[in-house]
Amino acid sequence: MNANTNTEQLYKDNILGNYGLPPITFVRGRGLRLWDDLGKEYLDFCSGIAVTCLGHCHPKLVAAIQEQANDLICVSNLYRNEVQARLAAKLNAKAGCNGKVFFCNSGAEANEALIKLARLYGCRKSGQDGKQYKIVCAKNAFHGRTFGGMSATPKENVRQGFAPLVDGFAFAELNDIDSFASAIDGNTAAVFIETIQGEGGIYPAEKQFLKDLRNLCSEREVLLMIDEVQCGVGRTGRFFAFEHAGIEADAIGMAKGLGGGVPIGGVWVSDQYAELFKPGSHGTTFGGTPLISAAALTVIETIEDDGLLENVTDKGAYVMQRLAELKSKYPHYISDVRGLGFMIGIQIAESPAEVVTQLRDDGLIVPPAGSNVVRFLPALTATKDDFDEALRIFESVVENRSATLPETQSA
């Protein structure tokens, strides 16, 4: 029995089936390259779904983790650790105004903390009767799979089987300020949106919409909470994607790329609202340990020192131009190309499942999104050569699959 067969059987016998059975077994990674247990090499444009932002096993990240593991791994949040404090200061500087940071372990946990913030804010405004607790989210959003996250996610495939969900969520049309204005009422505590909807199919919030939404939230005295779990930490060419609109958030959720591959989530809250969290109002065992904080601090410093935001801006513009050319070449197969920087969605004329499989067979790893979108989410270190290789593989698959579809079929 070869290693792959053995691992596959171990999964079948022991791993819960909520992901389905993974098709291959990866054993090694370097940069944007992955190798499976049969020795096949792949170009990774998934990055653990926007997680390994420095690529696999970046030497600075590996060294930081090894060094910190030799000193101190975990002490709990009953005590201070210097690395967490320095990481919080870094993130506070990135947020655009003064605030405080809470560390957890994932994007879902970060978003759960934001939902609790909205409840605390509503209680402060309306008193302990808690009547002001409504949160307005965007249609097509994805905010995680906890009960709070599912309740903020209006997708039946995410919610199915888990009713009743958490009360108090309403949904408005992304990029339609009138829709949000109508949804905000006297019981509303916060607006909660992704700057770029990731799992929903790579739908960016427009700059003017974000500016208008910021003004609307200020006028109505509701929080503007922004989910940057997938689009943050440099993925769009700015540290936070909402920076492109020149606005400030009241609270920010982050995760994924922040740890470069190790589990971390974080919430930044403006000083105006940070005092709502009192001792005992929230917590986590593993959030912000010295080990994880050292990794995240190294990620941020490497993004800064190696000019990765500039790389994302430059190469992102290049690949968007190339994809626009492919859209013109295969208009009945590629109907749209959306996104910013290294967060790109390509809308195609069929379900992405078979396309993702064929791309993987040809050596390119990409994740799907929504019902008909293929994502490009490479590490922030991706080069022009990496994109050229990915585009060569992608075009080959598009050419092959588009030839089997009638030209009248539309994505």
C-alpha positions in Angstrom: 0.0 0.0 0.0 1.5 3.3 -1.0 1.6 6.4 1.2 -1.3 8.1 -0.6 -3.6 5.1 -0.3 -2.7 4.7 3.4 -3.5 8.4 4.1 -6.7 8.2 2.1 -7.9 5.3 4.2 -6.9 7.0 7.4 -9.0 9.9 6.4 -12.0 7.7 5.5 -11.7 5.9 8.9 -11.0 8.8 11.2 -11.7 12.3 9.8 -15.2 13.8 9.9 -16.6 14.2 6.5 -17.5 17.9 6.5 -14.9 18.7 3.9 -15.5 15.6 1.8 -12.6 13.4 1.0 -9.5 15.5 0.0 -8.2 14.3 -3.4 -4.4 14.4 -2.8 -1.9 14.5 0.0 0.6 17.3 0.2 3.9 16.6 2.0 6.2 19.6 1.3 6.0 23.2 0.3 8.5 25.9 -0.6 7.5 29.4 -1.8 4.6 29.0 -4.3 5.4 25.3 -4.9 3.8 22.2 -3.3 4.6 18.5 -3.7 2.3 15.6 -3.1 3.3 12.2 -1.6 3.9 10.8 -5.1 6.4 13.5 -5.9 4.3 15.6 -8.3 4.9 19.4 -8.2 2.2 22.0 -8.2 2.0 25.8 -8.5 -0.1 27.0 -5.5 -2.5 29.8 -6.3 -4.7 28.9 -3.3 -2.3 29.7 -0.5 -4.4 27.8 2.0 -7.3 30.0 0.9 -5.4 33.3 1.3 -3.4 32.1 4.4 0.3 31.4 3.4 0.8 35.0 2.3 4.6 34.7 2.3 4.6 31.4 0.5 5.3 28.0 2.0 8.1 27.8 4.7 9.4 31.3 4.2 12.8 31.3 5.8 12.1 34.4 8.0 8.9 32.9 9.2 10.4 29.5 9.9 13.3 31.1 11.8 11.0 33.3 13.9 8.8 30.3 14.9 11.9 28.1 15.7 13.5 30.9 17.8 10.3 31.7 19.7 9.6 28.0 20.3 13.0 27.7 22.0 12.1 30.5 24.4 8.3 30.4 25.3 5.3 29.0 23.5 2.3 29.7 25.7 1.6 31.4 29.0 -2.2 32.2 28.7 -3.7 35.6 28.7 -3.7 35.7 32.5 -0.1 37.1 32.0 1.6 39.5 29.7 3.9 38.5 26.9 6.0 41.1 25.1 5.5 39.7 21.6 1.7 40.0 21.7 2.0 43.6 22.8 4.4 44.4 20.0 2.1 42.8 17.5 -0.9 44.7 18.8 1.0 47.9 18.5 1.9 47.1 14.8 -1.8 46.4 14.0 -2.9 49.5 15.8 -0.6 51.6 13.6 -2.0 49.9 10.5 -5.7 50.7 11.4 -5.4 54.4 10.7 -6.5 55.6 14.1 -6.0 54.6 17.8 -7.6 51.5 19.1 -7.1 48.2 20.9 -6.6 44.7 19.7 -8.0 41.3 20.8 -6.3 38.1 19.5 -8.1 34.8 18.8 -7.5 31.8 16.5 -9.5 32.2 13.3 -11.6 34.5 11.2 -14.8 33.0 12.5 -13.7 33.8 16.1 -12.8 37.3 15.1 -16.2 37.9 13.5 -17.9 36.4 16.6 -16.1 39.0 18.7 -17.3 41.8 16.3 -20.9 40.5 16.7 -20.5 40.7 20.5 -19.1 44.2 20.2 -22.2 45.3 18.3 -24.4 43.8 21.1 -22.4 45.6 23.7 -22.7 48.9 21.8 -26.4 48.4 21.4 -26.8 47.8 25.1 -24.9 51.0 25.9 -27.2 53.0 23.6 -30.5 51.5 24.5 -29.9 50.3 28.1 -29.8 46.8 29.4 -33.1 45.9 27.8 -30.9 45.2 24.7 -33.4 46.3 22.1 -30.8 47.9 19.9 -29.0 44.8 18.7 -29.7 44.5 14.9 -26.8 44.1 12.6 -27.1 44.9 8.9 -24.9 42.7 6.6 -24.6 42.4 2.9 -26.4 39.9 0.7 -24.1 37.2 -0.6 -21.8 37.6 2.4 -19.8 35.0 4.2 -18.7 35.6 7.8 -18.0 32.1 9.1 -19.6 29.0 10.4 -20.2 29.7 14.1 -23.8 30.4 15.0 -23.1 34.2 14.9 -21.2 33.9 11.6 -23.9 31.7 10.0 -26.5 34.2 11.1 -24.6 36.9 9.4 -24.3 34.8 6.3 -27.4 34.6 4.1 -26.5 31.4 2.3 -28.8 28.4 2.6 -25.9 25.9 2.0 -24.1 27.3 5.1 -27.2 27.5 7.3 -29.0 24.3 6.4 -29.7 22.0 9.3 -28.7 24.5 12.0 -31.9 26.5 12.7 -32.8 28.4 14.7 -30.0 30.8 14.2 -29.2 34.0 16.1 -31.8 36.7 15.9 -31.1 40.2 14.8 -29.6 40.2 11.3 -30.8 42.0 8.2 -29.4 42.1 4.7 -28.9 44.8 2.2 -27.5 45.0 -1.4 -23.7 45.5 -1.6 -22.8 48.7 -3.3 -26.4 50.1 -2.9 -26.3 52.8 -0.3 -30.1 53.3 -0.4 -30.6 49.6 0.4 -28.4 49.9 3.5 -30.1 53.2 4.5 -33.5 51.5 4.4 -32.2 48.5 6.4 -30.8 50.6 9.2 -33.6 51.4 11.8 -33.9 52.4 15.4 -32.9 48.9 16.5 -29.7 48.8 14.5 -26.4 48.7 16.4 -24.0 48.0 13.5 -23.3 47.5 9.8 -21.0 44.5 9.1 -19.5 43.9 5.6 -16.6 42.4 3.8 -14.5 44.9 1.8 -14.4 42.2 -0.9 -16.8 39.3 -0.7 -14.6 36.3 -0.9 -16.5 33.0 -0.7 -19.5 34.7 -2.4 -17.5 35.1 -5.6 -15.0 38.0 -5.3 -17.4 41.0 -5.3 -15.6 44.2 -4.2 -17.3 47.0 -2.3 -16.9 50.1 -4.5 -14.9 53.0 -3.1 -17.8 55.5 -3.2 -20.1 53.0 -1.6 -17.7 52.6 1.3 -17.3 56.3 1.7 -21.1 56.8 1.7 -21.5 53.9 4.1 -19.0 55.4 6.5 -20.9 58.7 6.4 -24.3 56.9 6.8 -23.1 54.9 9.8 -21.7 58.1 11.5 -25.0 59.9 10.8 -27.1 57.1 12.2 -24.7 56.4 15.1 -24.2 52.8 14.3 -20.9 50.9 14.1 -19.1 50.2 10.8 -17.5 46.8 11.3 -15.4 45.5 8.5 -14.5 41.9 7.8 -11.0 41.8 6.3 -10.4 38.1 7.1 -9.7 37.1 3.5 -9.0 40.5 1.8 -6.7 42.0 4.5 -3.0 41.7 5.4 -1.7 43.0 2.0 -3.8 40.9 -0.4 -5.0 43.9 -2.3 -1.9 46.1 -2.3 -2.8 47.9 0.9 -2.6 46.3 4.4 -6.3 46.6 4.7 -8.5 46.6 1.6 -10.8 49.4 2.9 -7.8 51.7 2.8 -8.3 52.0 -1.0 -11.5 54.0 -0.2 -9.7 56.3 2.3 -12.1 55.5 5.2 -11.7 54.5 8.8 -13.5 51.6 10.4 -14.9 51.4 13.9 -13.8 47.8 14.2 -11.9 45.3 11.9 -11.8 41.5 11.8 -8.7 39.8 10.5 -7.2 36.3 10.3 -5.9 34.1 7.4 -2.8 35.8 6.0 -1.9 37.4 9.4 -0.1 34.3 10.6 1.4 33.2 7.3 0.2 29.7 7.9 -0.2 29.4 11.7 -3.7 29.9 13.3 -4.5 33.5 14.4 -7.4 35.8 14.3 -7.6 39.4 15.5 -10.0 42.2 16.2 -9.1 45.8 16.2 -11.6 48.2 17.9 -11.4 52.0 17.9 -10.7 53.6 21.2 -14.1 55.1 21.1 -15.7 51.6 21.6 -12.8 49.5 23.0 -13.9 50.1 26.6 -17.1 48.2 26.0 -15.1 45.0 26.5 -14.6 44.6 30.3 -12.7 41.9 32.1 -14.6 38.7 31.7 -16.7 39.9 28.7 -14.7 37.9 26.2 -11.7 35.6 26.0 -9.8 32.7 24.5 -7.2 30.2 25.7 -4.9 30.3 22.7 -5.2 33.8 21.4 -2.0 35.8 21.0 0.4 33.2 22.4 4.1 34.2 22.2 4.6 31.6 19.4 1.8 32.7 17.2 2.4 36.4 17.9 6.1 36.0 16.8 4.9 34.5 13.5 2.4 37.2 12.8 4.8 40.0 13.7 7.3 38.5 11.3 4.7 38.3 8.6 4.0 42.1 8.9 7.6 43.0 9.1 8.4 40.9 6.0 5.6 42.5 4.0 7.0 45.9 4.9 10.7 45.1 4.5 10.4 43.1 1.2 8.1 45.6 -0.5 5.3 43.1 -0.9 2.5 45.6 -1.1 4.2 47.2 -4.1 4.7 43.7 -5.6 0.9 43.0 -5.2 0.0 46.3 -6.8 2.4 45.9 -9.8 1.8 42.2 -10.5 -1.9 42.4 -9.7 -2.3 45.0 -12.5 -0.4 42.8 -14.8 -2.5 39.7 -14.3 -5.8 41.6 -14.5 -4.7 42.9 -17.9 -3.8 39.4 -19.0 -7.1 38.0 -17.7 -9.0 40.8 -19.5 -7.3 39.6 -22.7 -8.4 36.0 -22.0 -12.0 37.3 -21.4 -11.9 38.9 -24.8 -10.5 35.8 -26.4 -13.1 33.4 -24.8 -16.1 35.7 -24.2 -18.7 32.8 -24.1 -16.7 31.1 -21.4 -15.2 33.9 -19.2 -18.0 36.4 -18.4 -16.2 38.6 -15.8 -12.9 39.2 -14.1 -13.2 40.9 -10.7 -11.0 41.7 -7.7 -8.0 43.7 -6.6 -4.3 42.9 -6.2 -3.9 39.2 -5.5 -7.5 38.5 -4.8 -9.0 37.8 -8.2 -12.2 36.0 -9.3 -12.8 34.7 -12.8 -16.4 34.0 -13.5 -16.9 31.1 -15.9 -19.7 29.5 -17.8 -20.0 26.4 -15.6 -19.6 25.1 -12.1 -16.0 25.4 -11.0 -15.6 22.0 -9.5 -14.4 20.1 -12.7 -12.3 23.1 -13.8 -10.5 23.2 -10.4 -9.9 19.5 -10.7 -8.5 19.8 -14.3 -6.3 22.7 -13.3 -5.0 20.6 -10.4 -4.3 17.7 -12.7 -2.3 20.1 -14.9 -0.3 21.4 -11.9 -2.2 24.5 -10.8 -3.9 24.7 -7.4 -6.8 27.2 -7.2 -9.9 27.4 -5.0 -13.5 27.9 -6.3 -15.9 30.6 -5.0 -19.6 31.0 -5.3 -21.4 28.9 -8.0 -19.2 29.7 -11.0 -16.0 31.5 -10.0 -12.4 30.3 -9.9 -10.1 32.3 -7.6 -6.5 33.3 -7.9 -5.1 33.8 -4.4 -1.3 33.4 -4.7 1.2 34.3 -2.0 2.1 38.0 -1.9 5.6 37.0 -3.1 4.3 35.8 -6.5 6.4 36.9 -9.5 5.6 37.7 -13.1 6.9 34.2 -14.0 4.6 32.6 -11.5 1.6 34.4 -13.1 2.7 33.6 -16.6 2.9 29.9 -15.7 -0.5 30.0 -14.0 -2.1 31.8 -16.9 -0.6 29.3 -19.4 -2.1 26.4 -17.5 -5.4 28.3 -17.0 -5.7 29.2 -20.7 -5.0 25.7 -21.8 -7.9 24.4 -19.6 -10.2 27.3 -20.7 -9.5 26.6 -24.4 -10.2 22.9 -23.9 -13.4 23.3 -21.9 -14.8 26.3 -23.9 -14.6 24.2 -27.1 -17.2 21.8 -25.6 -19.7 24.6 -24.7 -22.1 26.2 -27.2 -21.1 29.8 -27.9 -24.6 30.9 -26.8 -24.0 29.7 -23.3 -23.3 32.5 -20.9 -21.7 32.5 -17.5 
